[in-house]
């Protein structure tokens, strides 16, 4: 919805003569998204998705282009400080490229800490309810 609202606002500004069609670009769309009362102040670095769902559900689709995603099995009412701490630990271990693919120099490779082993499955219904798995879309193969 936020994309449609931002696009409609830009169209209205063009029709009113406030901006030209040539002024409508990625920068203008981003600025319009950020000026909305429903927007986040900037593109989020981390999005934690509770409930074990590997989708954004039409939430901040444009703004999350380079956001790191972490999926937790717990539901929002059960989300606690330890979930946040675990998620931040996983986030800190990521090597962010913001969409760029590049080869690392030997110096850079030696400075990268070894990857942390992450659970590769969702908790089953038979496991205790306090068992929480953190899943990374990067590691799951889902794009």
LUMFI-241582 format. One record per atom (N, C-alpha, C, O): atom name; residue number from 1; x, y, z. Coordinates in Angstrom, 2 decimals. Layout:
% residues N
PT name resi      xx      yy      zz
PT   CA  NUM       X       Y       Z
...
END
This chain:
% residues 143
PT name resi      xx      yy      zz
PT    N    1    0.80   -1.19    0.00
PT   CA    1    0.00    0.00    0.00
PT    C    1    0.86    1.27    0.00
PT    O    1    0.51    2.26   -0.64
PT    N    2    1.98    1.22    0.72
PT   CA    2    2.80    2.43    0.80
PT    C    2    3.39    2.81   -0.55
PT    O    2    3.58    4.00   -0.83
PT    N    3    3.68    1.83   -1.41
PT   CA    3    4.19    2.13   -2.74
PT    C    3    3.13    2.83   -3.59
PT    O    3    3.42    3.81   -4.28
PT    N    4    1.93    2.31   -3.54
PT   CA    4    0.84    2.92   -4.31
PT    C    4    0.57    4.34   -3.84
PT    O    4    0.39    5.25   -4.66
PT    N    5    0.55    4.55   -2.52
PT   CA    5    0.34    5.90   -1.99
PT    C    5    1.43    6.86   -2.44
PT    O    5    1.14    7.99   -2.83
PT    N    6    2.68    6.42   -2.39
PT   CA    6    3.79    7.27   -2.80
PT    C    6    3.71    7.59   -4.29
PT    O    6    3.94    8.73   -4.70
PT    N    7    3.37    6.59   -5.12
PT   CA    7    3.25    6.81   -6.57
PT    C    7    2.11    7.78   -6.86
PT    O    7    2.26    8.68   -7.69
PT    N    8    0.98    7.60   -6.19
PT   CA    8   -0.15    8.51   -6.40
PT    C    8    0.20    9.94   -6.00
PT    O    8   -0.21   10.89   -6.66
PT    N    9    0.94   10.08   -4.94
PT   CA    9    1.35   11.41   -4.49
PT    C    9    2.26   12.06   -5.52
PT    O    9    2.14   13.26   -5.79
PT    N   10    3.17   11.29   -6.08
PT   CA   10    4.07   11.84   -7.12
PT    C   10    3.27   12.24   -8.36
PT    O   10    3.54   13.28   -8.96
PT    N   11    2.30   11.42   -8.75
PT   CA   11    1.46   11.74   -9.91
PT    C   11    0.71   13.05   -9.65
PT    O   11    0.65   13.92  -10.53
PT    N   12    0.16   13.19   -8.45
PT   CA   12   -0.56   14.43   -8.10
PT    C   12    0.37   15.64   -8.16
PT    O   12   -0.03   16.72   -8.60
PT    N   13    1.60   15.47   -7.70
PT   CA   13    2.57   16.58   -7.74
PT    C   13    2.93   16.95   -9.18
PT    O   13    3.13   18.12   -9.49
PT    N   14    3.03   15.93  -10.06
PT   CA   14    3.29   16.20  -11.48
PT    C   14    2.09   16.93  -12.09
PT    O   14    2.26   17.93  -12.79
PT    N   15    0.89   16.43  -11.82
PT   CA   15   -0.32   17.06  -12.36
PT    C   15   -0.49   18.50  -11.87
PT    O   15   -1.00   19.35  -12.61
PT    N   16   -0.08   18.78  -10.64
PT   CA   16   -0.18   20.13  -10.09
PT    C   16    0.92   21.05  -10.62
PT    O   16    0.89   22.26  -10.40
PT    N   17    1.90   20.47  -11.31
PT   CA   17    3.00   21.27  -11.85
PT    C   17    4.11   21.53  -10.85
PT    O   17    5.01   22.31  -11.13
PT    N   18    4.06   20.88   -9.69
PT   CA   18    5.10   21.06   -8.67
PT    C   18    6.42   20.42   -9.07
PT    O   18    7.49   20.93   -8.75
PT    N   19    6.34   19.30   -9.78
PT   CA   19    7.53   18.62  -10.29
PT    C   19    7.26   18.17  -11.71
PT    O   19    6.10   18.09  -12.13
PT    N   20    8.32   17.88  -12.45
PT   CA   20    8.15   17.38  -13.82
PT    C   20    8.23   15.86  -13.82
PT    O   20    8.69   15.24  -12.86
PT    N   21    7.78   15.27  -14.91
PT   CA   21    7.85   13.81  -15.05
PT    C   21    9.30   13.34  -14.92
PT    O   21    9.55   12.28  -14.36
PT    N   22   10.24   14.12  -15.43
PT   CA   22   11.65   13.76  -15.36
PT    C   22   12.18   13.73  -13.92
PT    O   22   13.18   13.07  -13.64
PT    N   23   11.49   14.44  -13.02
PT   CA   23   11.90   14.45  -11.61
PT    C   23   11.49   13.18  -10.87
PT    O   23   11.96   12.93   -9.76
PT    N   24   10.61   12.39  -11.47
PT   CA   24   10.14   11.16  -10.82
PT    C   24   11.15   10.06  -11.09
PT    O   24   11.24    9.52  -12.20
PT    N   25   11.91    9.74  -10.07
PT   CA   25   12.93    8.69  -10.16
PT    C   25   13.00    7.96   -8.82
PT    O   25   12.17    8.19   -7.94
PT    N   26   13.98    7.08   -8.68
PT   CA   26   14.10    6.30   -7.45
PT    C   26   14.27    7.20   -6.23
PT    O   26   13.71    6.94   -5.16
PT    N   27   15.05    8.26   -6.39
PT   CA   27   15.28    9.18   -5.28
PT    C   27   13.97    9.86   -4.85
PT    O   27   13.70    9.99   -3.66
PT    N   28   13.16   10.30   -5.82
PT   CA   28   11.88   10.94   -5.51
PT    C   28   10.92    9.97   -4.84
PT    O   28   10.22   10.33   -3.89
PT    N   29   10.88    8.73   -5.34
PT   CA   29   10.01    7.72   -4.74
PT    C   29   10.43    7.42   -3.31
PT    O   29    9.58    7.33   -2.42
PT    N   30   11.72    7.28   -3.08
PT   CA   30   12.23    7.02   -1.74
PT    C   30   11.87    8.18   -0.80
PT    O   30   11.44    7.95    0.33
PT    N   31   12.05    9.41   -1.27
PT   CA   31   11.72   10.58   -0.45
PT    C   31   10.23   10.60   -0.13
PT    O   31    9.84   10.93    0.99
PT    N   32    9.40   10.25   -1.11
PT   CA   32    7.96   10.24   -0.90
PT    C   32    7.56    9.17    0.11
PT    O   32    6.69    9.39    0.96
PT    N   33    8.19    8.01    0.02
PT   CA   33    7.91    6.94    0.98
PT    C   33    8.27    7.37    2.39
PT    O   33    7.55    7.07    3.34
PT    N   34    9.38    8.06    2.54
PT   CA   34    9.84    8.49    3.86
PT    C   34    9.01    9.64    4.42
PT    O   34    9.01    9.85    5.63
PT    N   35    8.33   10.38    3.57
PT   CA   35    7.53   11.51    4.06
PT    C   35    6.13   11.08    4.48
PT    O   35    5.39   11.88    5.06
PT    N   36    5.77    9.85    4.21
PT   CA   36    4.45    9.34    4.58
PT    C   36    4.34    9.19    6.10
PT    O   36    5.32    8.83    6.75
PT    N   37    3.17    9.47    6.66
PT   CA   37    3.00    9.28    8.11
PT    C   37    3.10    7.81    8.53
PT    O   37    3.24    7.52    9.72
PT    N   38    3.03    6.88    7.57
PT   CA   38    3.09    5.45    7.86
PT    C   38    4.48    4.87    7.60
PT    O   38    4.67    3.66    7.65
PT    N   39    5.45    5.73    7.31
PT   CA   39    6.76    5.23    6.90
PT    C   39    7.69    5.01    8.08
PT    O   39    7.43    5.46    9.20
PT    N   40    8.78    4.30    7.80
PT   CA   40    9.87    4.19    8.76
PT    C   40   10.87    5.27    8.41
PT    O   40   10.91    5.69    7.25
PT    N   41   11.67    5.75    9.35
PT   CA   41   12.57    6.87    9.07
PT    C   41   13.60    6.58    7.98
PT    O   41   14.01    7.50    7.26
PT    N   42   14.03    5.36    7.85
PT   CA   42   14.98    5.01    6.80
PT    C   42   14.82    3.54    6.48
PT    O   42   14.01    2.84    7.10
PT    N   43   15.57    3.07    5.52
PT   CA   43   15.51    1.66    5.17
PT    C   43   16.06    0.83    6.33
PT    O   43   17.18    1.08    6.78
PT    N   44   15.30   -0.15    6.80
PT   CA   44   15.77   -0.91    7.97
PT    C   44   16.97   -1.79    7.62
PT    O   44   17.05   -2.33    6.52
PT    N   45   17.89   -1.92    8.56
PT   CA   45   19.02   -2.82    8.40
PT    C   45   18.64   -4.26    8.71
PT    O   45   19.19   -5.19    8.12
PT    N   46   17.71   -4.43    9.64
PT   CA   46   17.33   -5.75   10.10
PT    C   46   15.81   -5.82   10.25
PT    O   46   15.20   -4.90   10.80
PT    N   47   15.22   -6.90    9.76
PT   CA   47   13.80   -7.16    9.97
PT    C   47   13.69   -8.53   10.61
PT    O   47   14.16   -9.52   10.04
PT    N   48   13.09   -8.59   11.77
PT   CA   48   12.89   -9.85   12.48
PT    C   48   11.43  -10.27   12.26
PT    O   48   10.51   -9.55   12.66
PT    N   49   11.24  -11.42   11.64
PT   CA   49    9.90  -11.92   11.32
PT    C   49    9.58  -13.03   12.29
PT    O   49   10.27  -14.05   12.32
PT    N   50    8.54  -12.86   13.08
PT   CA   50    8.14  -13.89   14.03
PT    C   50    7.11  -14.81   13.38
PT    O   50    6.59  -14.53   12.30
PT    N   51    6.83  -15.91   14.06
PT   CA   51    5.81  -16.85   13.58
PT    C   51    6.31  -17.86   12.58
PT    O   51    5.52  -18.63   12.04
PT    N   52    7.63  -17.87   12.30
PT   CA   52    8.20  -18.86   11.39
PT    C   52    7.86  -18.67    9.93
PT    O   52    8.08  -19.57    9.12
PT    N   53    7.32  -17.52    9.56
PT   CA   53    6.91  -17.27    8.18
PT    C   53    8.04  -16.62    7.37
PT    O   53    8.60  -15.61    7.79
PT    N   54    8.37  -17.20    6.23
PT   CA   54    9.41  -16.69    5.34
PT    C   54    8.80  -15.80    4.27
PT    O   54    8.90  -16.08    3.08
PT    N   55    8.16  -14.73    4.71
PT   CA   55    7.59  -13.77    3.77
PT    C   55    7.47  -12.42    4.46
PT    O   55    7.49  -12.33    5.69
PT    N   56    7.35  -11.37    3.66
PT   CA   56    7.20  -10.02    4.20
PT    C   56    5.74   -9.60    4.30
PT    O   56    5.43   -8.61    4.96
PT    N   57    4.85  -10.31    3.65
PT   CA   57    3.41  -10.01    3.69
PT    C   57    3.13   -8.58    3.27
PT    O   57    2.33   -7.88    3.91
PT    N   58    3.77   -8.13    2.21
PT   CA   58    3.57   -6.80    1.65
PT    C   58    3.97   -5.68    2.61
PT    O   58    3.45   -4.57    2.51
PT    N   59    4.87   -5.97    3.54
PT   CA   59    5.31   -4.99    4.53
PT    C   59    6.65   -4.41    4.12
PT    O   59    7.66   -5.12    4.08
PT    N   60    6.69   -3.13    3.83
PT   CA   60    7.93   -2.41    3.50
PT    C   60    8.72   -3.11    2.38
PT    O   60    9.94   -3.23    2.48
PT    N   61    8.04   -3.55    1.34
PT   CA   61    8.70   -4.29    0.28
PT    C   61    9.85   -3.50   -0.35
PT    O   61   10.95   -4.03   -0.51
PT    N   62    9.60   -2.28   -0.70
PT   CA   62   10.61   -1.45   -1.36
PT    C   62   11.75   -1.10   -0.40
PT    O   62   12.92   -1.16   -0.77
PT    N   63   11.39   -0.74    0.83
PT   CA   63   12.39   -0.33    1.80
PT    C   63   13.27   -1.48    2.28
PT    O   63   14.37   -1.24    2.79
PT    N   64   12.82   -2.71    2.14
PT   CA   64   13.57   -3.87    2.63
PT    C   64   14.46   -4.51    1.57
PT    O   64   14.90   -5.65    1.74
PT    N   65   14.72   -3.80    0.49
PT   CA   65   15.53   -4.38   -0.59
PT    C   65   16.87   -4.91   -0.10
PT    O   65   17.31   -5.97   -0.55
PT    N   66   17.53   -4.22    0.80
PT   CA   66   18.84   -4.64    1.31
PT    C   66   18.81   -4.93    2.80
PT    O   66   19.85   -4.91    3.47
PT    N   67   17.63   -5.19    3.31
PT   CA   67   17.46   -5.50    4.73
PT    C   67   17.83   -6.95    4.99
PT    O   67   17.48   -7.84    4.21
PT    N   68   18.52   -7.18    6.09
PT   CA   68   18.81   -8.55    6.52
PT    C   68   17.56   -9.09    7.21
PT    O   68   16.99   -8.42    8.06
PT    N   69   17.15  -10.29    6.85
PT   CA   69   15.94  -10.90    7.38
PT    C   69   16.29  -12.04    8.32
PT    O   69   17.14  -12.88    8.00
PT    N   70   15.64  -12.07    9.45
PT   CA   70   15.77  -13.17   10.40
PT    C   70   14.36  -13.64   10.73
PT    O   70   13.49  -12.83   11.06
PT    N   71   14.15  -14.94   10.64
PT   CA   71   12.84  -15.52   10.90
PT    C   71   12.92  -16.34   12.18
PT    O   71   13.79  -17.19   12.34
PT    N   72   11.99  -16.06   13.10
PT   CA   72   11.93  -16.78   14.38
PT    C   72   10.66  -17.61   14.43
PT    O   72    9.63  -17.22   13.89
PT    N   73   10.74  -18.76   15.07
PT   CA   73    9.58  -19.63   15.23
PT    C   73    8.59  -19.08   16.25
PT    O   73    7.40  -19.38   16.16
PT    N   74    9.05  -18.30   17.20
PT   CA   74    8.13  -17.81   18.23
PT    C   74    7.17  -16.79   17.64
PT    O   74    7.44  -16.18   16.61
PT    N   75    6.04  -16.62   18.31
PT   CA   75    5.07  -15.62   17.89
PT    C   75    5.33  -14.32   18.62
PT    O   75    5.97  -14.31   19.67
PT    N   76    4.84  -13.21   18.08
PT   CA   76    5.14  -11.89   18.61
PT    C   76    4.86  -11.77   20.12
PT    O   76    5.69  -11.20   20.83
PT    N   77    3.75  -12.27   20.64
PT   CA   77    3.53  -12.09   22.08
PT    C   77    4.60  -12.76   22.95
PT    O   77    4.81  -12.37   24.10
PT    N   78    5.28  -13.78   22.39
PT   CA   78    6.31  -14.50   23.15
PT    C   78    7.71  -13.96   22.90
PT    O   78    8.67  -14.43   23.53
PT    N   79    7.85  -13.00   22.01
PT   CA   79    9.15  -12.43   21.67
PT    C   79    9.71  -11.70   22.88
PT    O   79    9.05  -10.84   23.47
PT    N   80   10.94  -12.06   23.25
PT   CA   80   11.54  -11.44   24.44
PT    C   80   12.95  -10.92   24.17
PT    O   80   13.45  -11.00   23.05
PT    N   81   13.56  -10.40   25.20
PT   CA   81   14.90   -9.81   25.10
PT    C   81   15.92  -10.81   24.58
PT    O   81   16.81  -10.45   23.81
PT    N   82   15.81  -12.07   24.98
PT   CA   82   16.77  -13.07   24.52
PT    C   82   16.62  -13.33   23.02
PT    O   82   17.60  -13.64   22.35
PT    N   83   15.40  -13.22   22.48
PT   CA   83   15.21  -13.37   21.03
PT    C   83   15.89  -12.21   20.30
PT    O   83   16.55  -12.41   19.28
PT    N   84   15.73  -11.02   20.83
PT   CA   84   16.37   -9.86   20.23
PT    C   84   17.88  -10.00   20.28
PT    O   84   18.56   -9.74   19.29
PT    N   85   18.42  -10.40   21.42
PT   CA   85   19.87  -10.57   21.56
PT    C   85   20.40  -11.62   20.58
PT    O   85   21.43  -11.41   19.93
PT    N   86   19.69  -12.75   20.47
PT   CA   86   20.12  -13.79   19.52
PT    C   86   20.06  -13.28   18.08
PT    O   86   20.96  -13.56   17.29
PT    N   87   19.02  -12.54   17.76
PT   CA   87   18.88  -12.00   16.40
PT    C   87   19.99  -11.00   16.09
PT    O   87   20.53  -11.00   14.98
PT    N   88   20.32  -10.16   17.05
PT   CA   88   21.40   -9.19   16.85
PT    C   88   22.75   -9.88   16.70
PT    O   88   23.61   -9.40   15.96
PT    N   89   22.95  -10.99   17.40
PT   CA   89   24.19  -11.76   17.25
PT    C   89   24.30  -12.32   15.83
PT    O   89   25.36  -12.24   15.22
PT    N   90   23.21  -12.87   15.32
PT   CA   90   23.20  -13.39   13.95
PT    C   90   23.44  -12.25   12.97
PT    O   90   24.23  -12.39   12.04
PT    N   91   22.76  -11.13   13.17
PT   CA   91   22.91   -9.96   12.29
PT    C   91   24.36   -9.48   12.28
PT    O   91   24.89   -9.16   11.21
PT    N   92   25.00   -9.43   13.43
PT   CA   92   26.38   -8.96   13.52
PT    C   92   27.36   -9.87   12.79
PT    O   92   28.44   -9.44   12.38
PT    N   93   26.98  -11.13   12.61
PT   CA   93   27.87  -12.08   11.94
PT    C   93   27.77  -12.01   10.42
PT    O   93   28.58  -12.62    9.72
PT    N   94   26.79  -11.29    9.91
PT   CA   94   26.57  -11.23    8.46
PT    C   94   27.56  -10.29    7.80
PT    O   94   27.98   -9.29    8.38
PT    N   95   27.92  -10.62    6.58
PT   CA   95   28.77   -9.76    5.75
PT    C   95   27.86   -9.09    4.74
PT    O   95   27.48   -9.71    3.74
PT    N   96   27.51   -7.84    4.97
PT   CA   96   26.55   -7.13    4.13
PT    C   96   27.22   -6.55    2.89
PT    O   96   28.30   -5.97    2.97
PT    N   97   26.57   -6.72    1.74
PT   CA   97   27.10   -6.18    0.48
PT    C   97   26.16   -5.21   -0.19
PT    O   97   26.53   -4.57   -1.17
PT    N   98   24.93   -5.07    0.32
PT   CA   98   23.93   -4.17   -0.23
PT    C   98   23.72   -4.39   -1.73
PT    O   98   23.62   -3.44   -2.51
PT    N   99   23.66   -5.66   -2.13
PT   CA   99   23.37   -6.02   -3.51
PT    C   99   24.59   -6.14   -4.39
PT    O   99   24.48   -6.60   -5.53
PT    N  100   25.75   -5.75   -3.90
PT   CA  100   26.96   -5.83   -4.73
PT    C  100   27.60   -7.20   -4.58
PT    O  100   27.60   -7.79   -3.50
PT    N  101   28.14   -7.67   -5.67
PT   CA  101   28.95   -8.90   -5.63
PT    C  101   30.38   -8.46   -5.87
PT    O  101   30.68   -7.79   -6.86
PT    N  102   31.25   -8.85   -4.97
PT   CA  102   32.64   -8.48   -5.15
PT    C  102   33.53   -9.57   -4.60
PT    O  102   33.14  -10.33   -3.71
PT    N  103   34.72   -9.64   -5.13
PT   CA  103   35.71  -10.58   -4.62
PT    C  103   36.43   -9.92   -3.45
PT    O  103   36.76   -8.74   -3.50
PT    N  104   36.66  -10.70   -2.42
PT   CA  104   37.36  -10.18   -1.26
PT    C  104   38.86  -10.37   -1.42
PT    O  104   39.31  -11.36   -1.99
PT    N  105   39.61   -9.40   -0.92
PT   CA  105   41.07   -9.53   -0.93
PT    C  105   41.48  -10.53    0.14
PT    O  105   40.67  -10.88    1.01
PT    N  106   42.71  -10.99    0.10
PT   CA  106   43.22  -11.92    1.10
PT    C  106   43.14  -11.29    2.48
PT    O  106   42.82  -11.98    3.46
PT    N  107   43.42   -9.99    2.59
PT   CA  107   43.35   -9.31    3.88
PT    C  107   41.92   -9.33    4.43
PT    O  107   41.72   -9.55    5.63
PT    N  108   40.94   -9.10    3.58
PT   CA  108   39.56   -9.09    4.02
PT    C  108   39.10  -10.48    4.45
PT    O  108   38.36  -10.61    5.43
PT    N  109   39.53  -11.49    3.75
PT   CA  109   39.12  -12.86    4.07
PT    C  109   39.65  -13.26    5.44
PT    O  109   38.94  -13.91    6.20
PT    N  110   40.86  -12.88    5.75
PT   CA  110   41.42  -13.27    7.04
PT    C  110   40.75  -12.55    8.20
PT    O  110   40.81  -13.02    9.34
PT    N  111   40.11  -11.41    7.94
PT   CA  111   39.45  -10.66    9.00
PT    C  111   38.00  -11.10    9.23
PT    O  111   37.40  -10.73   10.23
PT    N  112   37.45  -11.88    8.33
PT   CA  112   36.06  -12.32    8.47
PT    C  112   36.01  -13.46    9.48
PT    O  112   36.70  -14.46    9.32
PT    N  113   35.19  -13.31   10.53
PT   CA  113   35.09  -14.40   11.52
PT    C  113   34.44  -15.62   10.88
PT    O  113   33.68  -15.48    9.92
PT    N  114   34.71  -16.80   11.40
PT   CA  114   34.05  -18.00   10.85
PT    C  114   32.55  -17.89   11.03
PT    O  114   32.08  -17.30   12.00
PT    N  115   31.79  -18.46   10.08
PT   CA  115   30.33  -18.36   10.18
PT    C  115   29.81  -19.09   11.40
PT    O  115   30.38  -20.10   11.83
PT    N  116   28.73  -18.56   11.96
PT   CA  116   28.08  -19.20   13.10
PT    C  116   27.14  -20.27   12.57
PT    O  116   26.44  -20.05   11.57
PT    N  117   27.12  -21.38   13.21
PT   CA  117   26.20  -22.46   12.81
PT    C  117   24.80  -22.08   13.24
PT    O  117   24.57  -21.79   14.41
PT    N  118   23.87  -22.09   12.31
PT   CA  118   22.49  -21.74   12.59
PT    C  118   21.61  -22.96   12.40
PT    O  118   21.89  -23.80   11.54
PT    N  119   20.55  -23.08   13.18
PT   CA  119   19.61  -24.19   12.96
PT    C  119   19.07  -24.13   11.54
PT    O  119   18.81  -23.04   11.02
PT    N  120   18.90  -25.26   10.91
PT   CA  120   18.46  -25.28    9.52
PT    C  120   17.03  -25.77    9.37
PT    O  120   16.61  -26.09    8.26
PT    N  121   16.28  -25.83   10.45
PT   CA  121   14.90  -26.31   10.36
PT    C  121   14.05  -25.54   11.37
PT    O  121   14.56  -24.91   12.30
PT    N  122   12.76  -25.61   11.14
PT   CA  122   11.82  -25.05   12.10
PT    C  122   11.60  -26.03   13.23
PT    O  122   11.71  -27.24   13.03
PT    N  123   11.30  -25.53   14.40
PT   CA  123   11.01  -26.40   15.52
PT    C  123    9.73  -27.18   15.22
PT    O  123    8.77  -26.62   14.69
PT    N  124    9.71  -28.44   15.57
PT   CA  124    8.50  -29.24   15.33
PT    C  124    7.50  -28.99   16.46
PT    O  124    7.86  -28.44   17.50
PT    N  125    6.28  -29.39   16.24
PT   CA  125    5.24  -29.21   17.26
PT    C  125    5.51  -30.07   18.49
PT    O  125    4.97  -29.80   19.57
PT    N  126    6.35  -31.11   18.34
PT   CA  126    6.64  -32.00   19.46
PT    C  126    7.73  -31.45   20.39
PT    O  126    7.92  -31.96   21.49
PT    N  127    8.43  -30.41   19.95
PT   CA  127    9.49  -29.85   20.77
PT    C  127    8.91  -28.94   21.83
PT    O  127    7.81  -28.41   21.66
PT    N  128    9.62  -28.75   22.93
PT   CA  128    9.13  -27.83   23.97
PT    C  128    8.87  -26.44   23.41
PT    O  128    9.56  -25.99   22.49
PT    N  129    7.86  -25.78   23.97
PT   CA  129    7.47  -24.47   23.44
PT    C  129    8.54  -23.40   23.64
PT    O  129    8.49  -22.36   22.99
PT    N  130    9.52  -23.65   24.54
PT   CA  130   10.56  -22.65   24.74
PT    C  130   11.72  -22.84   23.77
PT    O  130   12.71  -22.11   23.85
PT    N  131   11.62  -23.80   22.86
PT   CA  131   12.65  -24.01   21.85
PT    C  131   12.45  -23.02   20.72
PT    O  131   11.40  -23.01   20.08
PT    N  132   13.43  -22.19   20.48
PT   CA  132   13.35  -21.18   19.44
PT    C  132   14.49  -21.40   18.46
PT    O  132   15.65  -21.56   18.87
PT    N  133   14.18  -21.42   17.20
PT   CA  133   15.19  -21.53   16.16
PT    C  133   15.25  -20.21   15.42
PT    O  133   14.22  -19.59   15.14
PT    N  134   16.44  -19.78   15.11
PT   CA  134   16.62  -18.58   14.30
PT    C  134   17.01  -19.04   12.91
PT    O  134   17.91  -19.86   12.75
PT    N  135   16.31  -18.52   11.91
PT   CA  135   16.56  -18.92   10.54
PT    C  135   16.95  -17.71    9.73
PT    O  135   16.40  -16.63    9.92
PT    N  136   17.88  -17.89    8.86
PT   CA  136   18.31  -16.83    7.99
PT    C  136   17.87  -17.17    6.58
PT    O  136   18.12  -18.28    6.11
PT    N  137   17.24  -16.24    5.88
PT   CA  137   16.87  -16.48    4.49
PT    C  137   18.11  -16.70    3.65
PT    O  137   18.07  -17.46    2.68
PT    N  138   19.21  -16.05    4.00
PT   CA  138   20.46  -16.24    3.27
PT    C  138   20.87  -17.71    3.31
PT    O  138   21.33  -18.25    2.30
PT    N  139   20.72  -18.35    4.47
PT   CA  139   21.20  -19.70    4.63
PT    C  139   20.18  -20.74    4.20
PT    O  139   20.55  -21.89    3.96
PT    N  140   18.91  -20.37    4.10
PT   CA  140   17.89  -21.36    3.78
PT    C  140   17.75  -21.61    2.30
PT    O  140   17.17  -22.62    1.88
PT    N  141   18.28  -20.68    1.49
PT   CA  141   18.15  -20.83    0.05
PT    C  141   16.91  -20.19   -0.51
PT    O  141   16.74  -20.16   -1.73
PT    N  142   16.01  -19.67    0.35
PT   CA  142   14.81  -18.97   -0.14
PT    C  142   15.20  -17.57   -0.58
PT    O  142   15.93  -16.88    0.13
PT    N  143   14.73  -17.16   -1.72
PT   CA  143   15.05  -15.81   -2.21
PT    C  143   13.81  -14.98   -2.29
PT    O  143   13.88  -13.82   -2.68
END
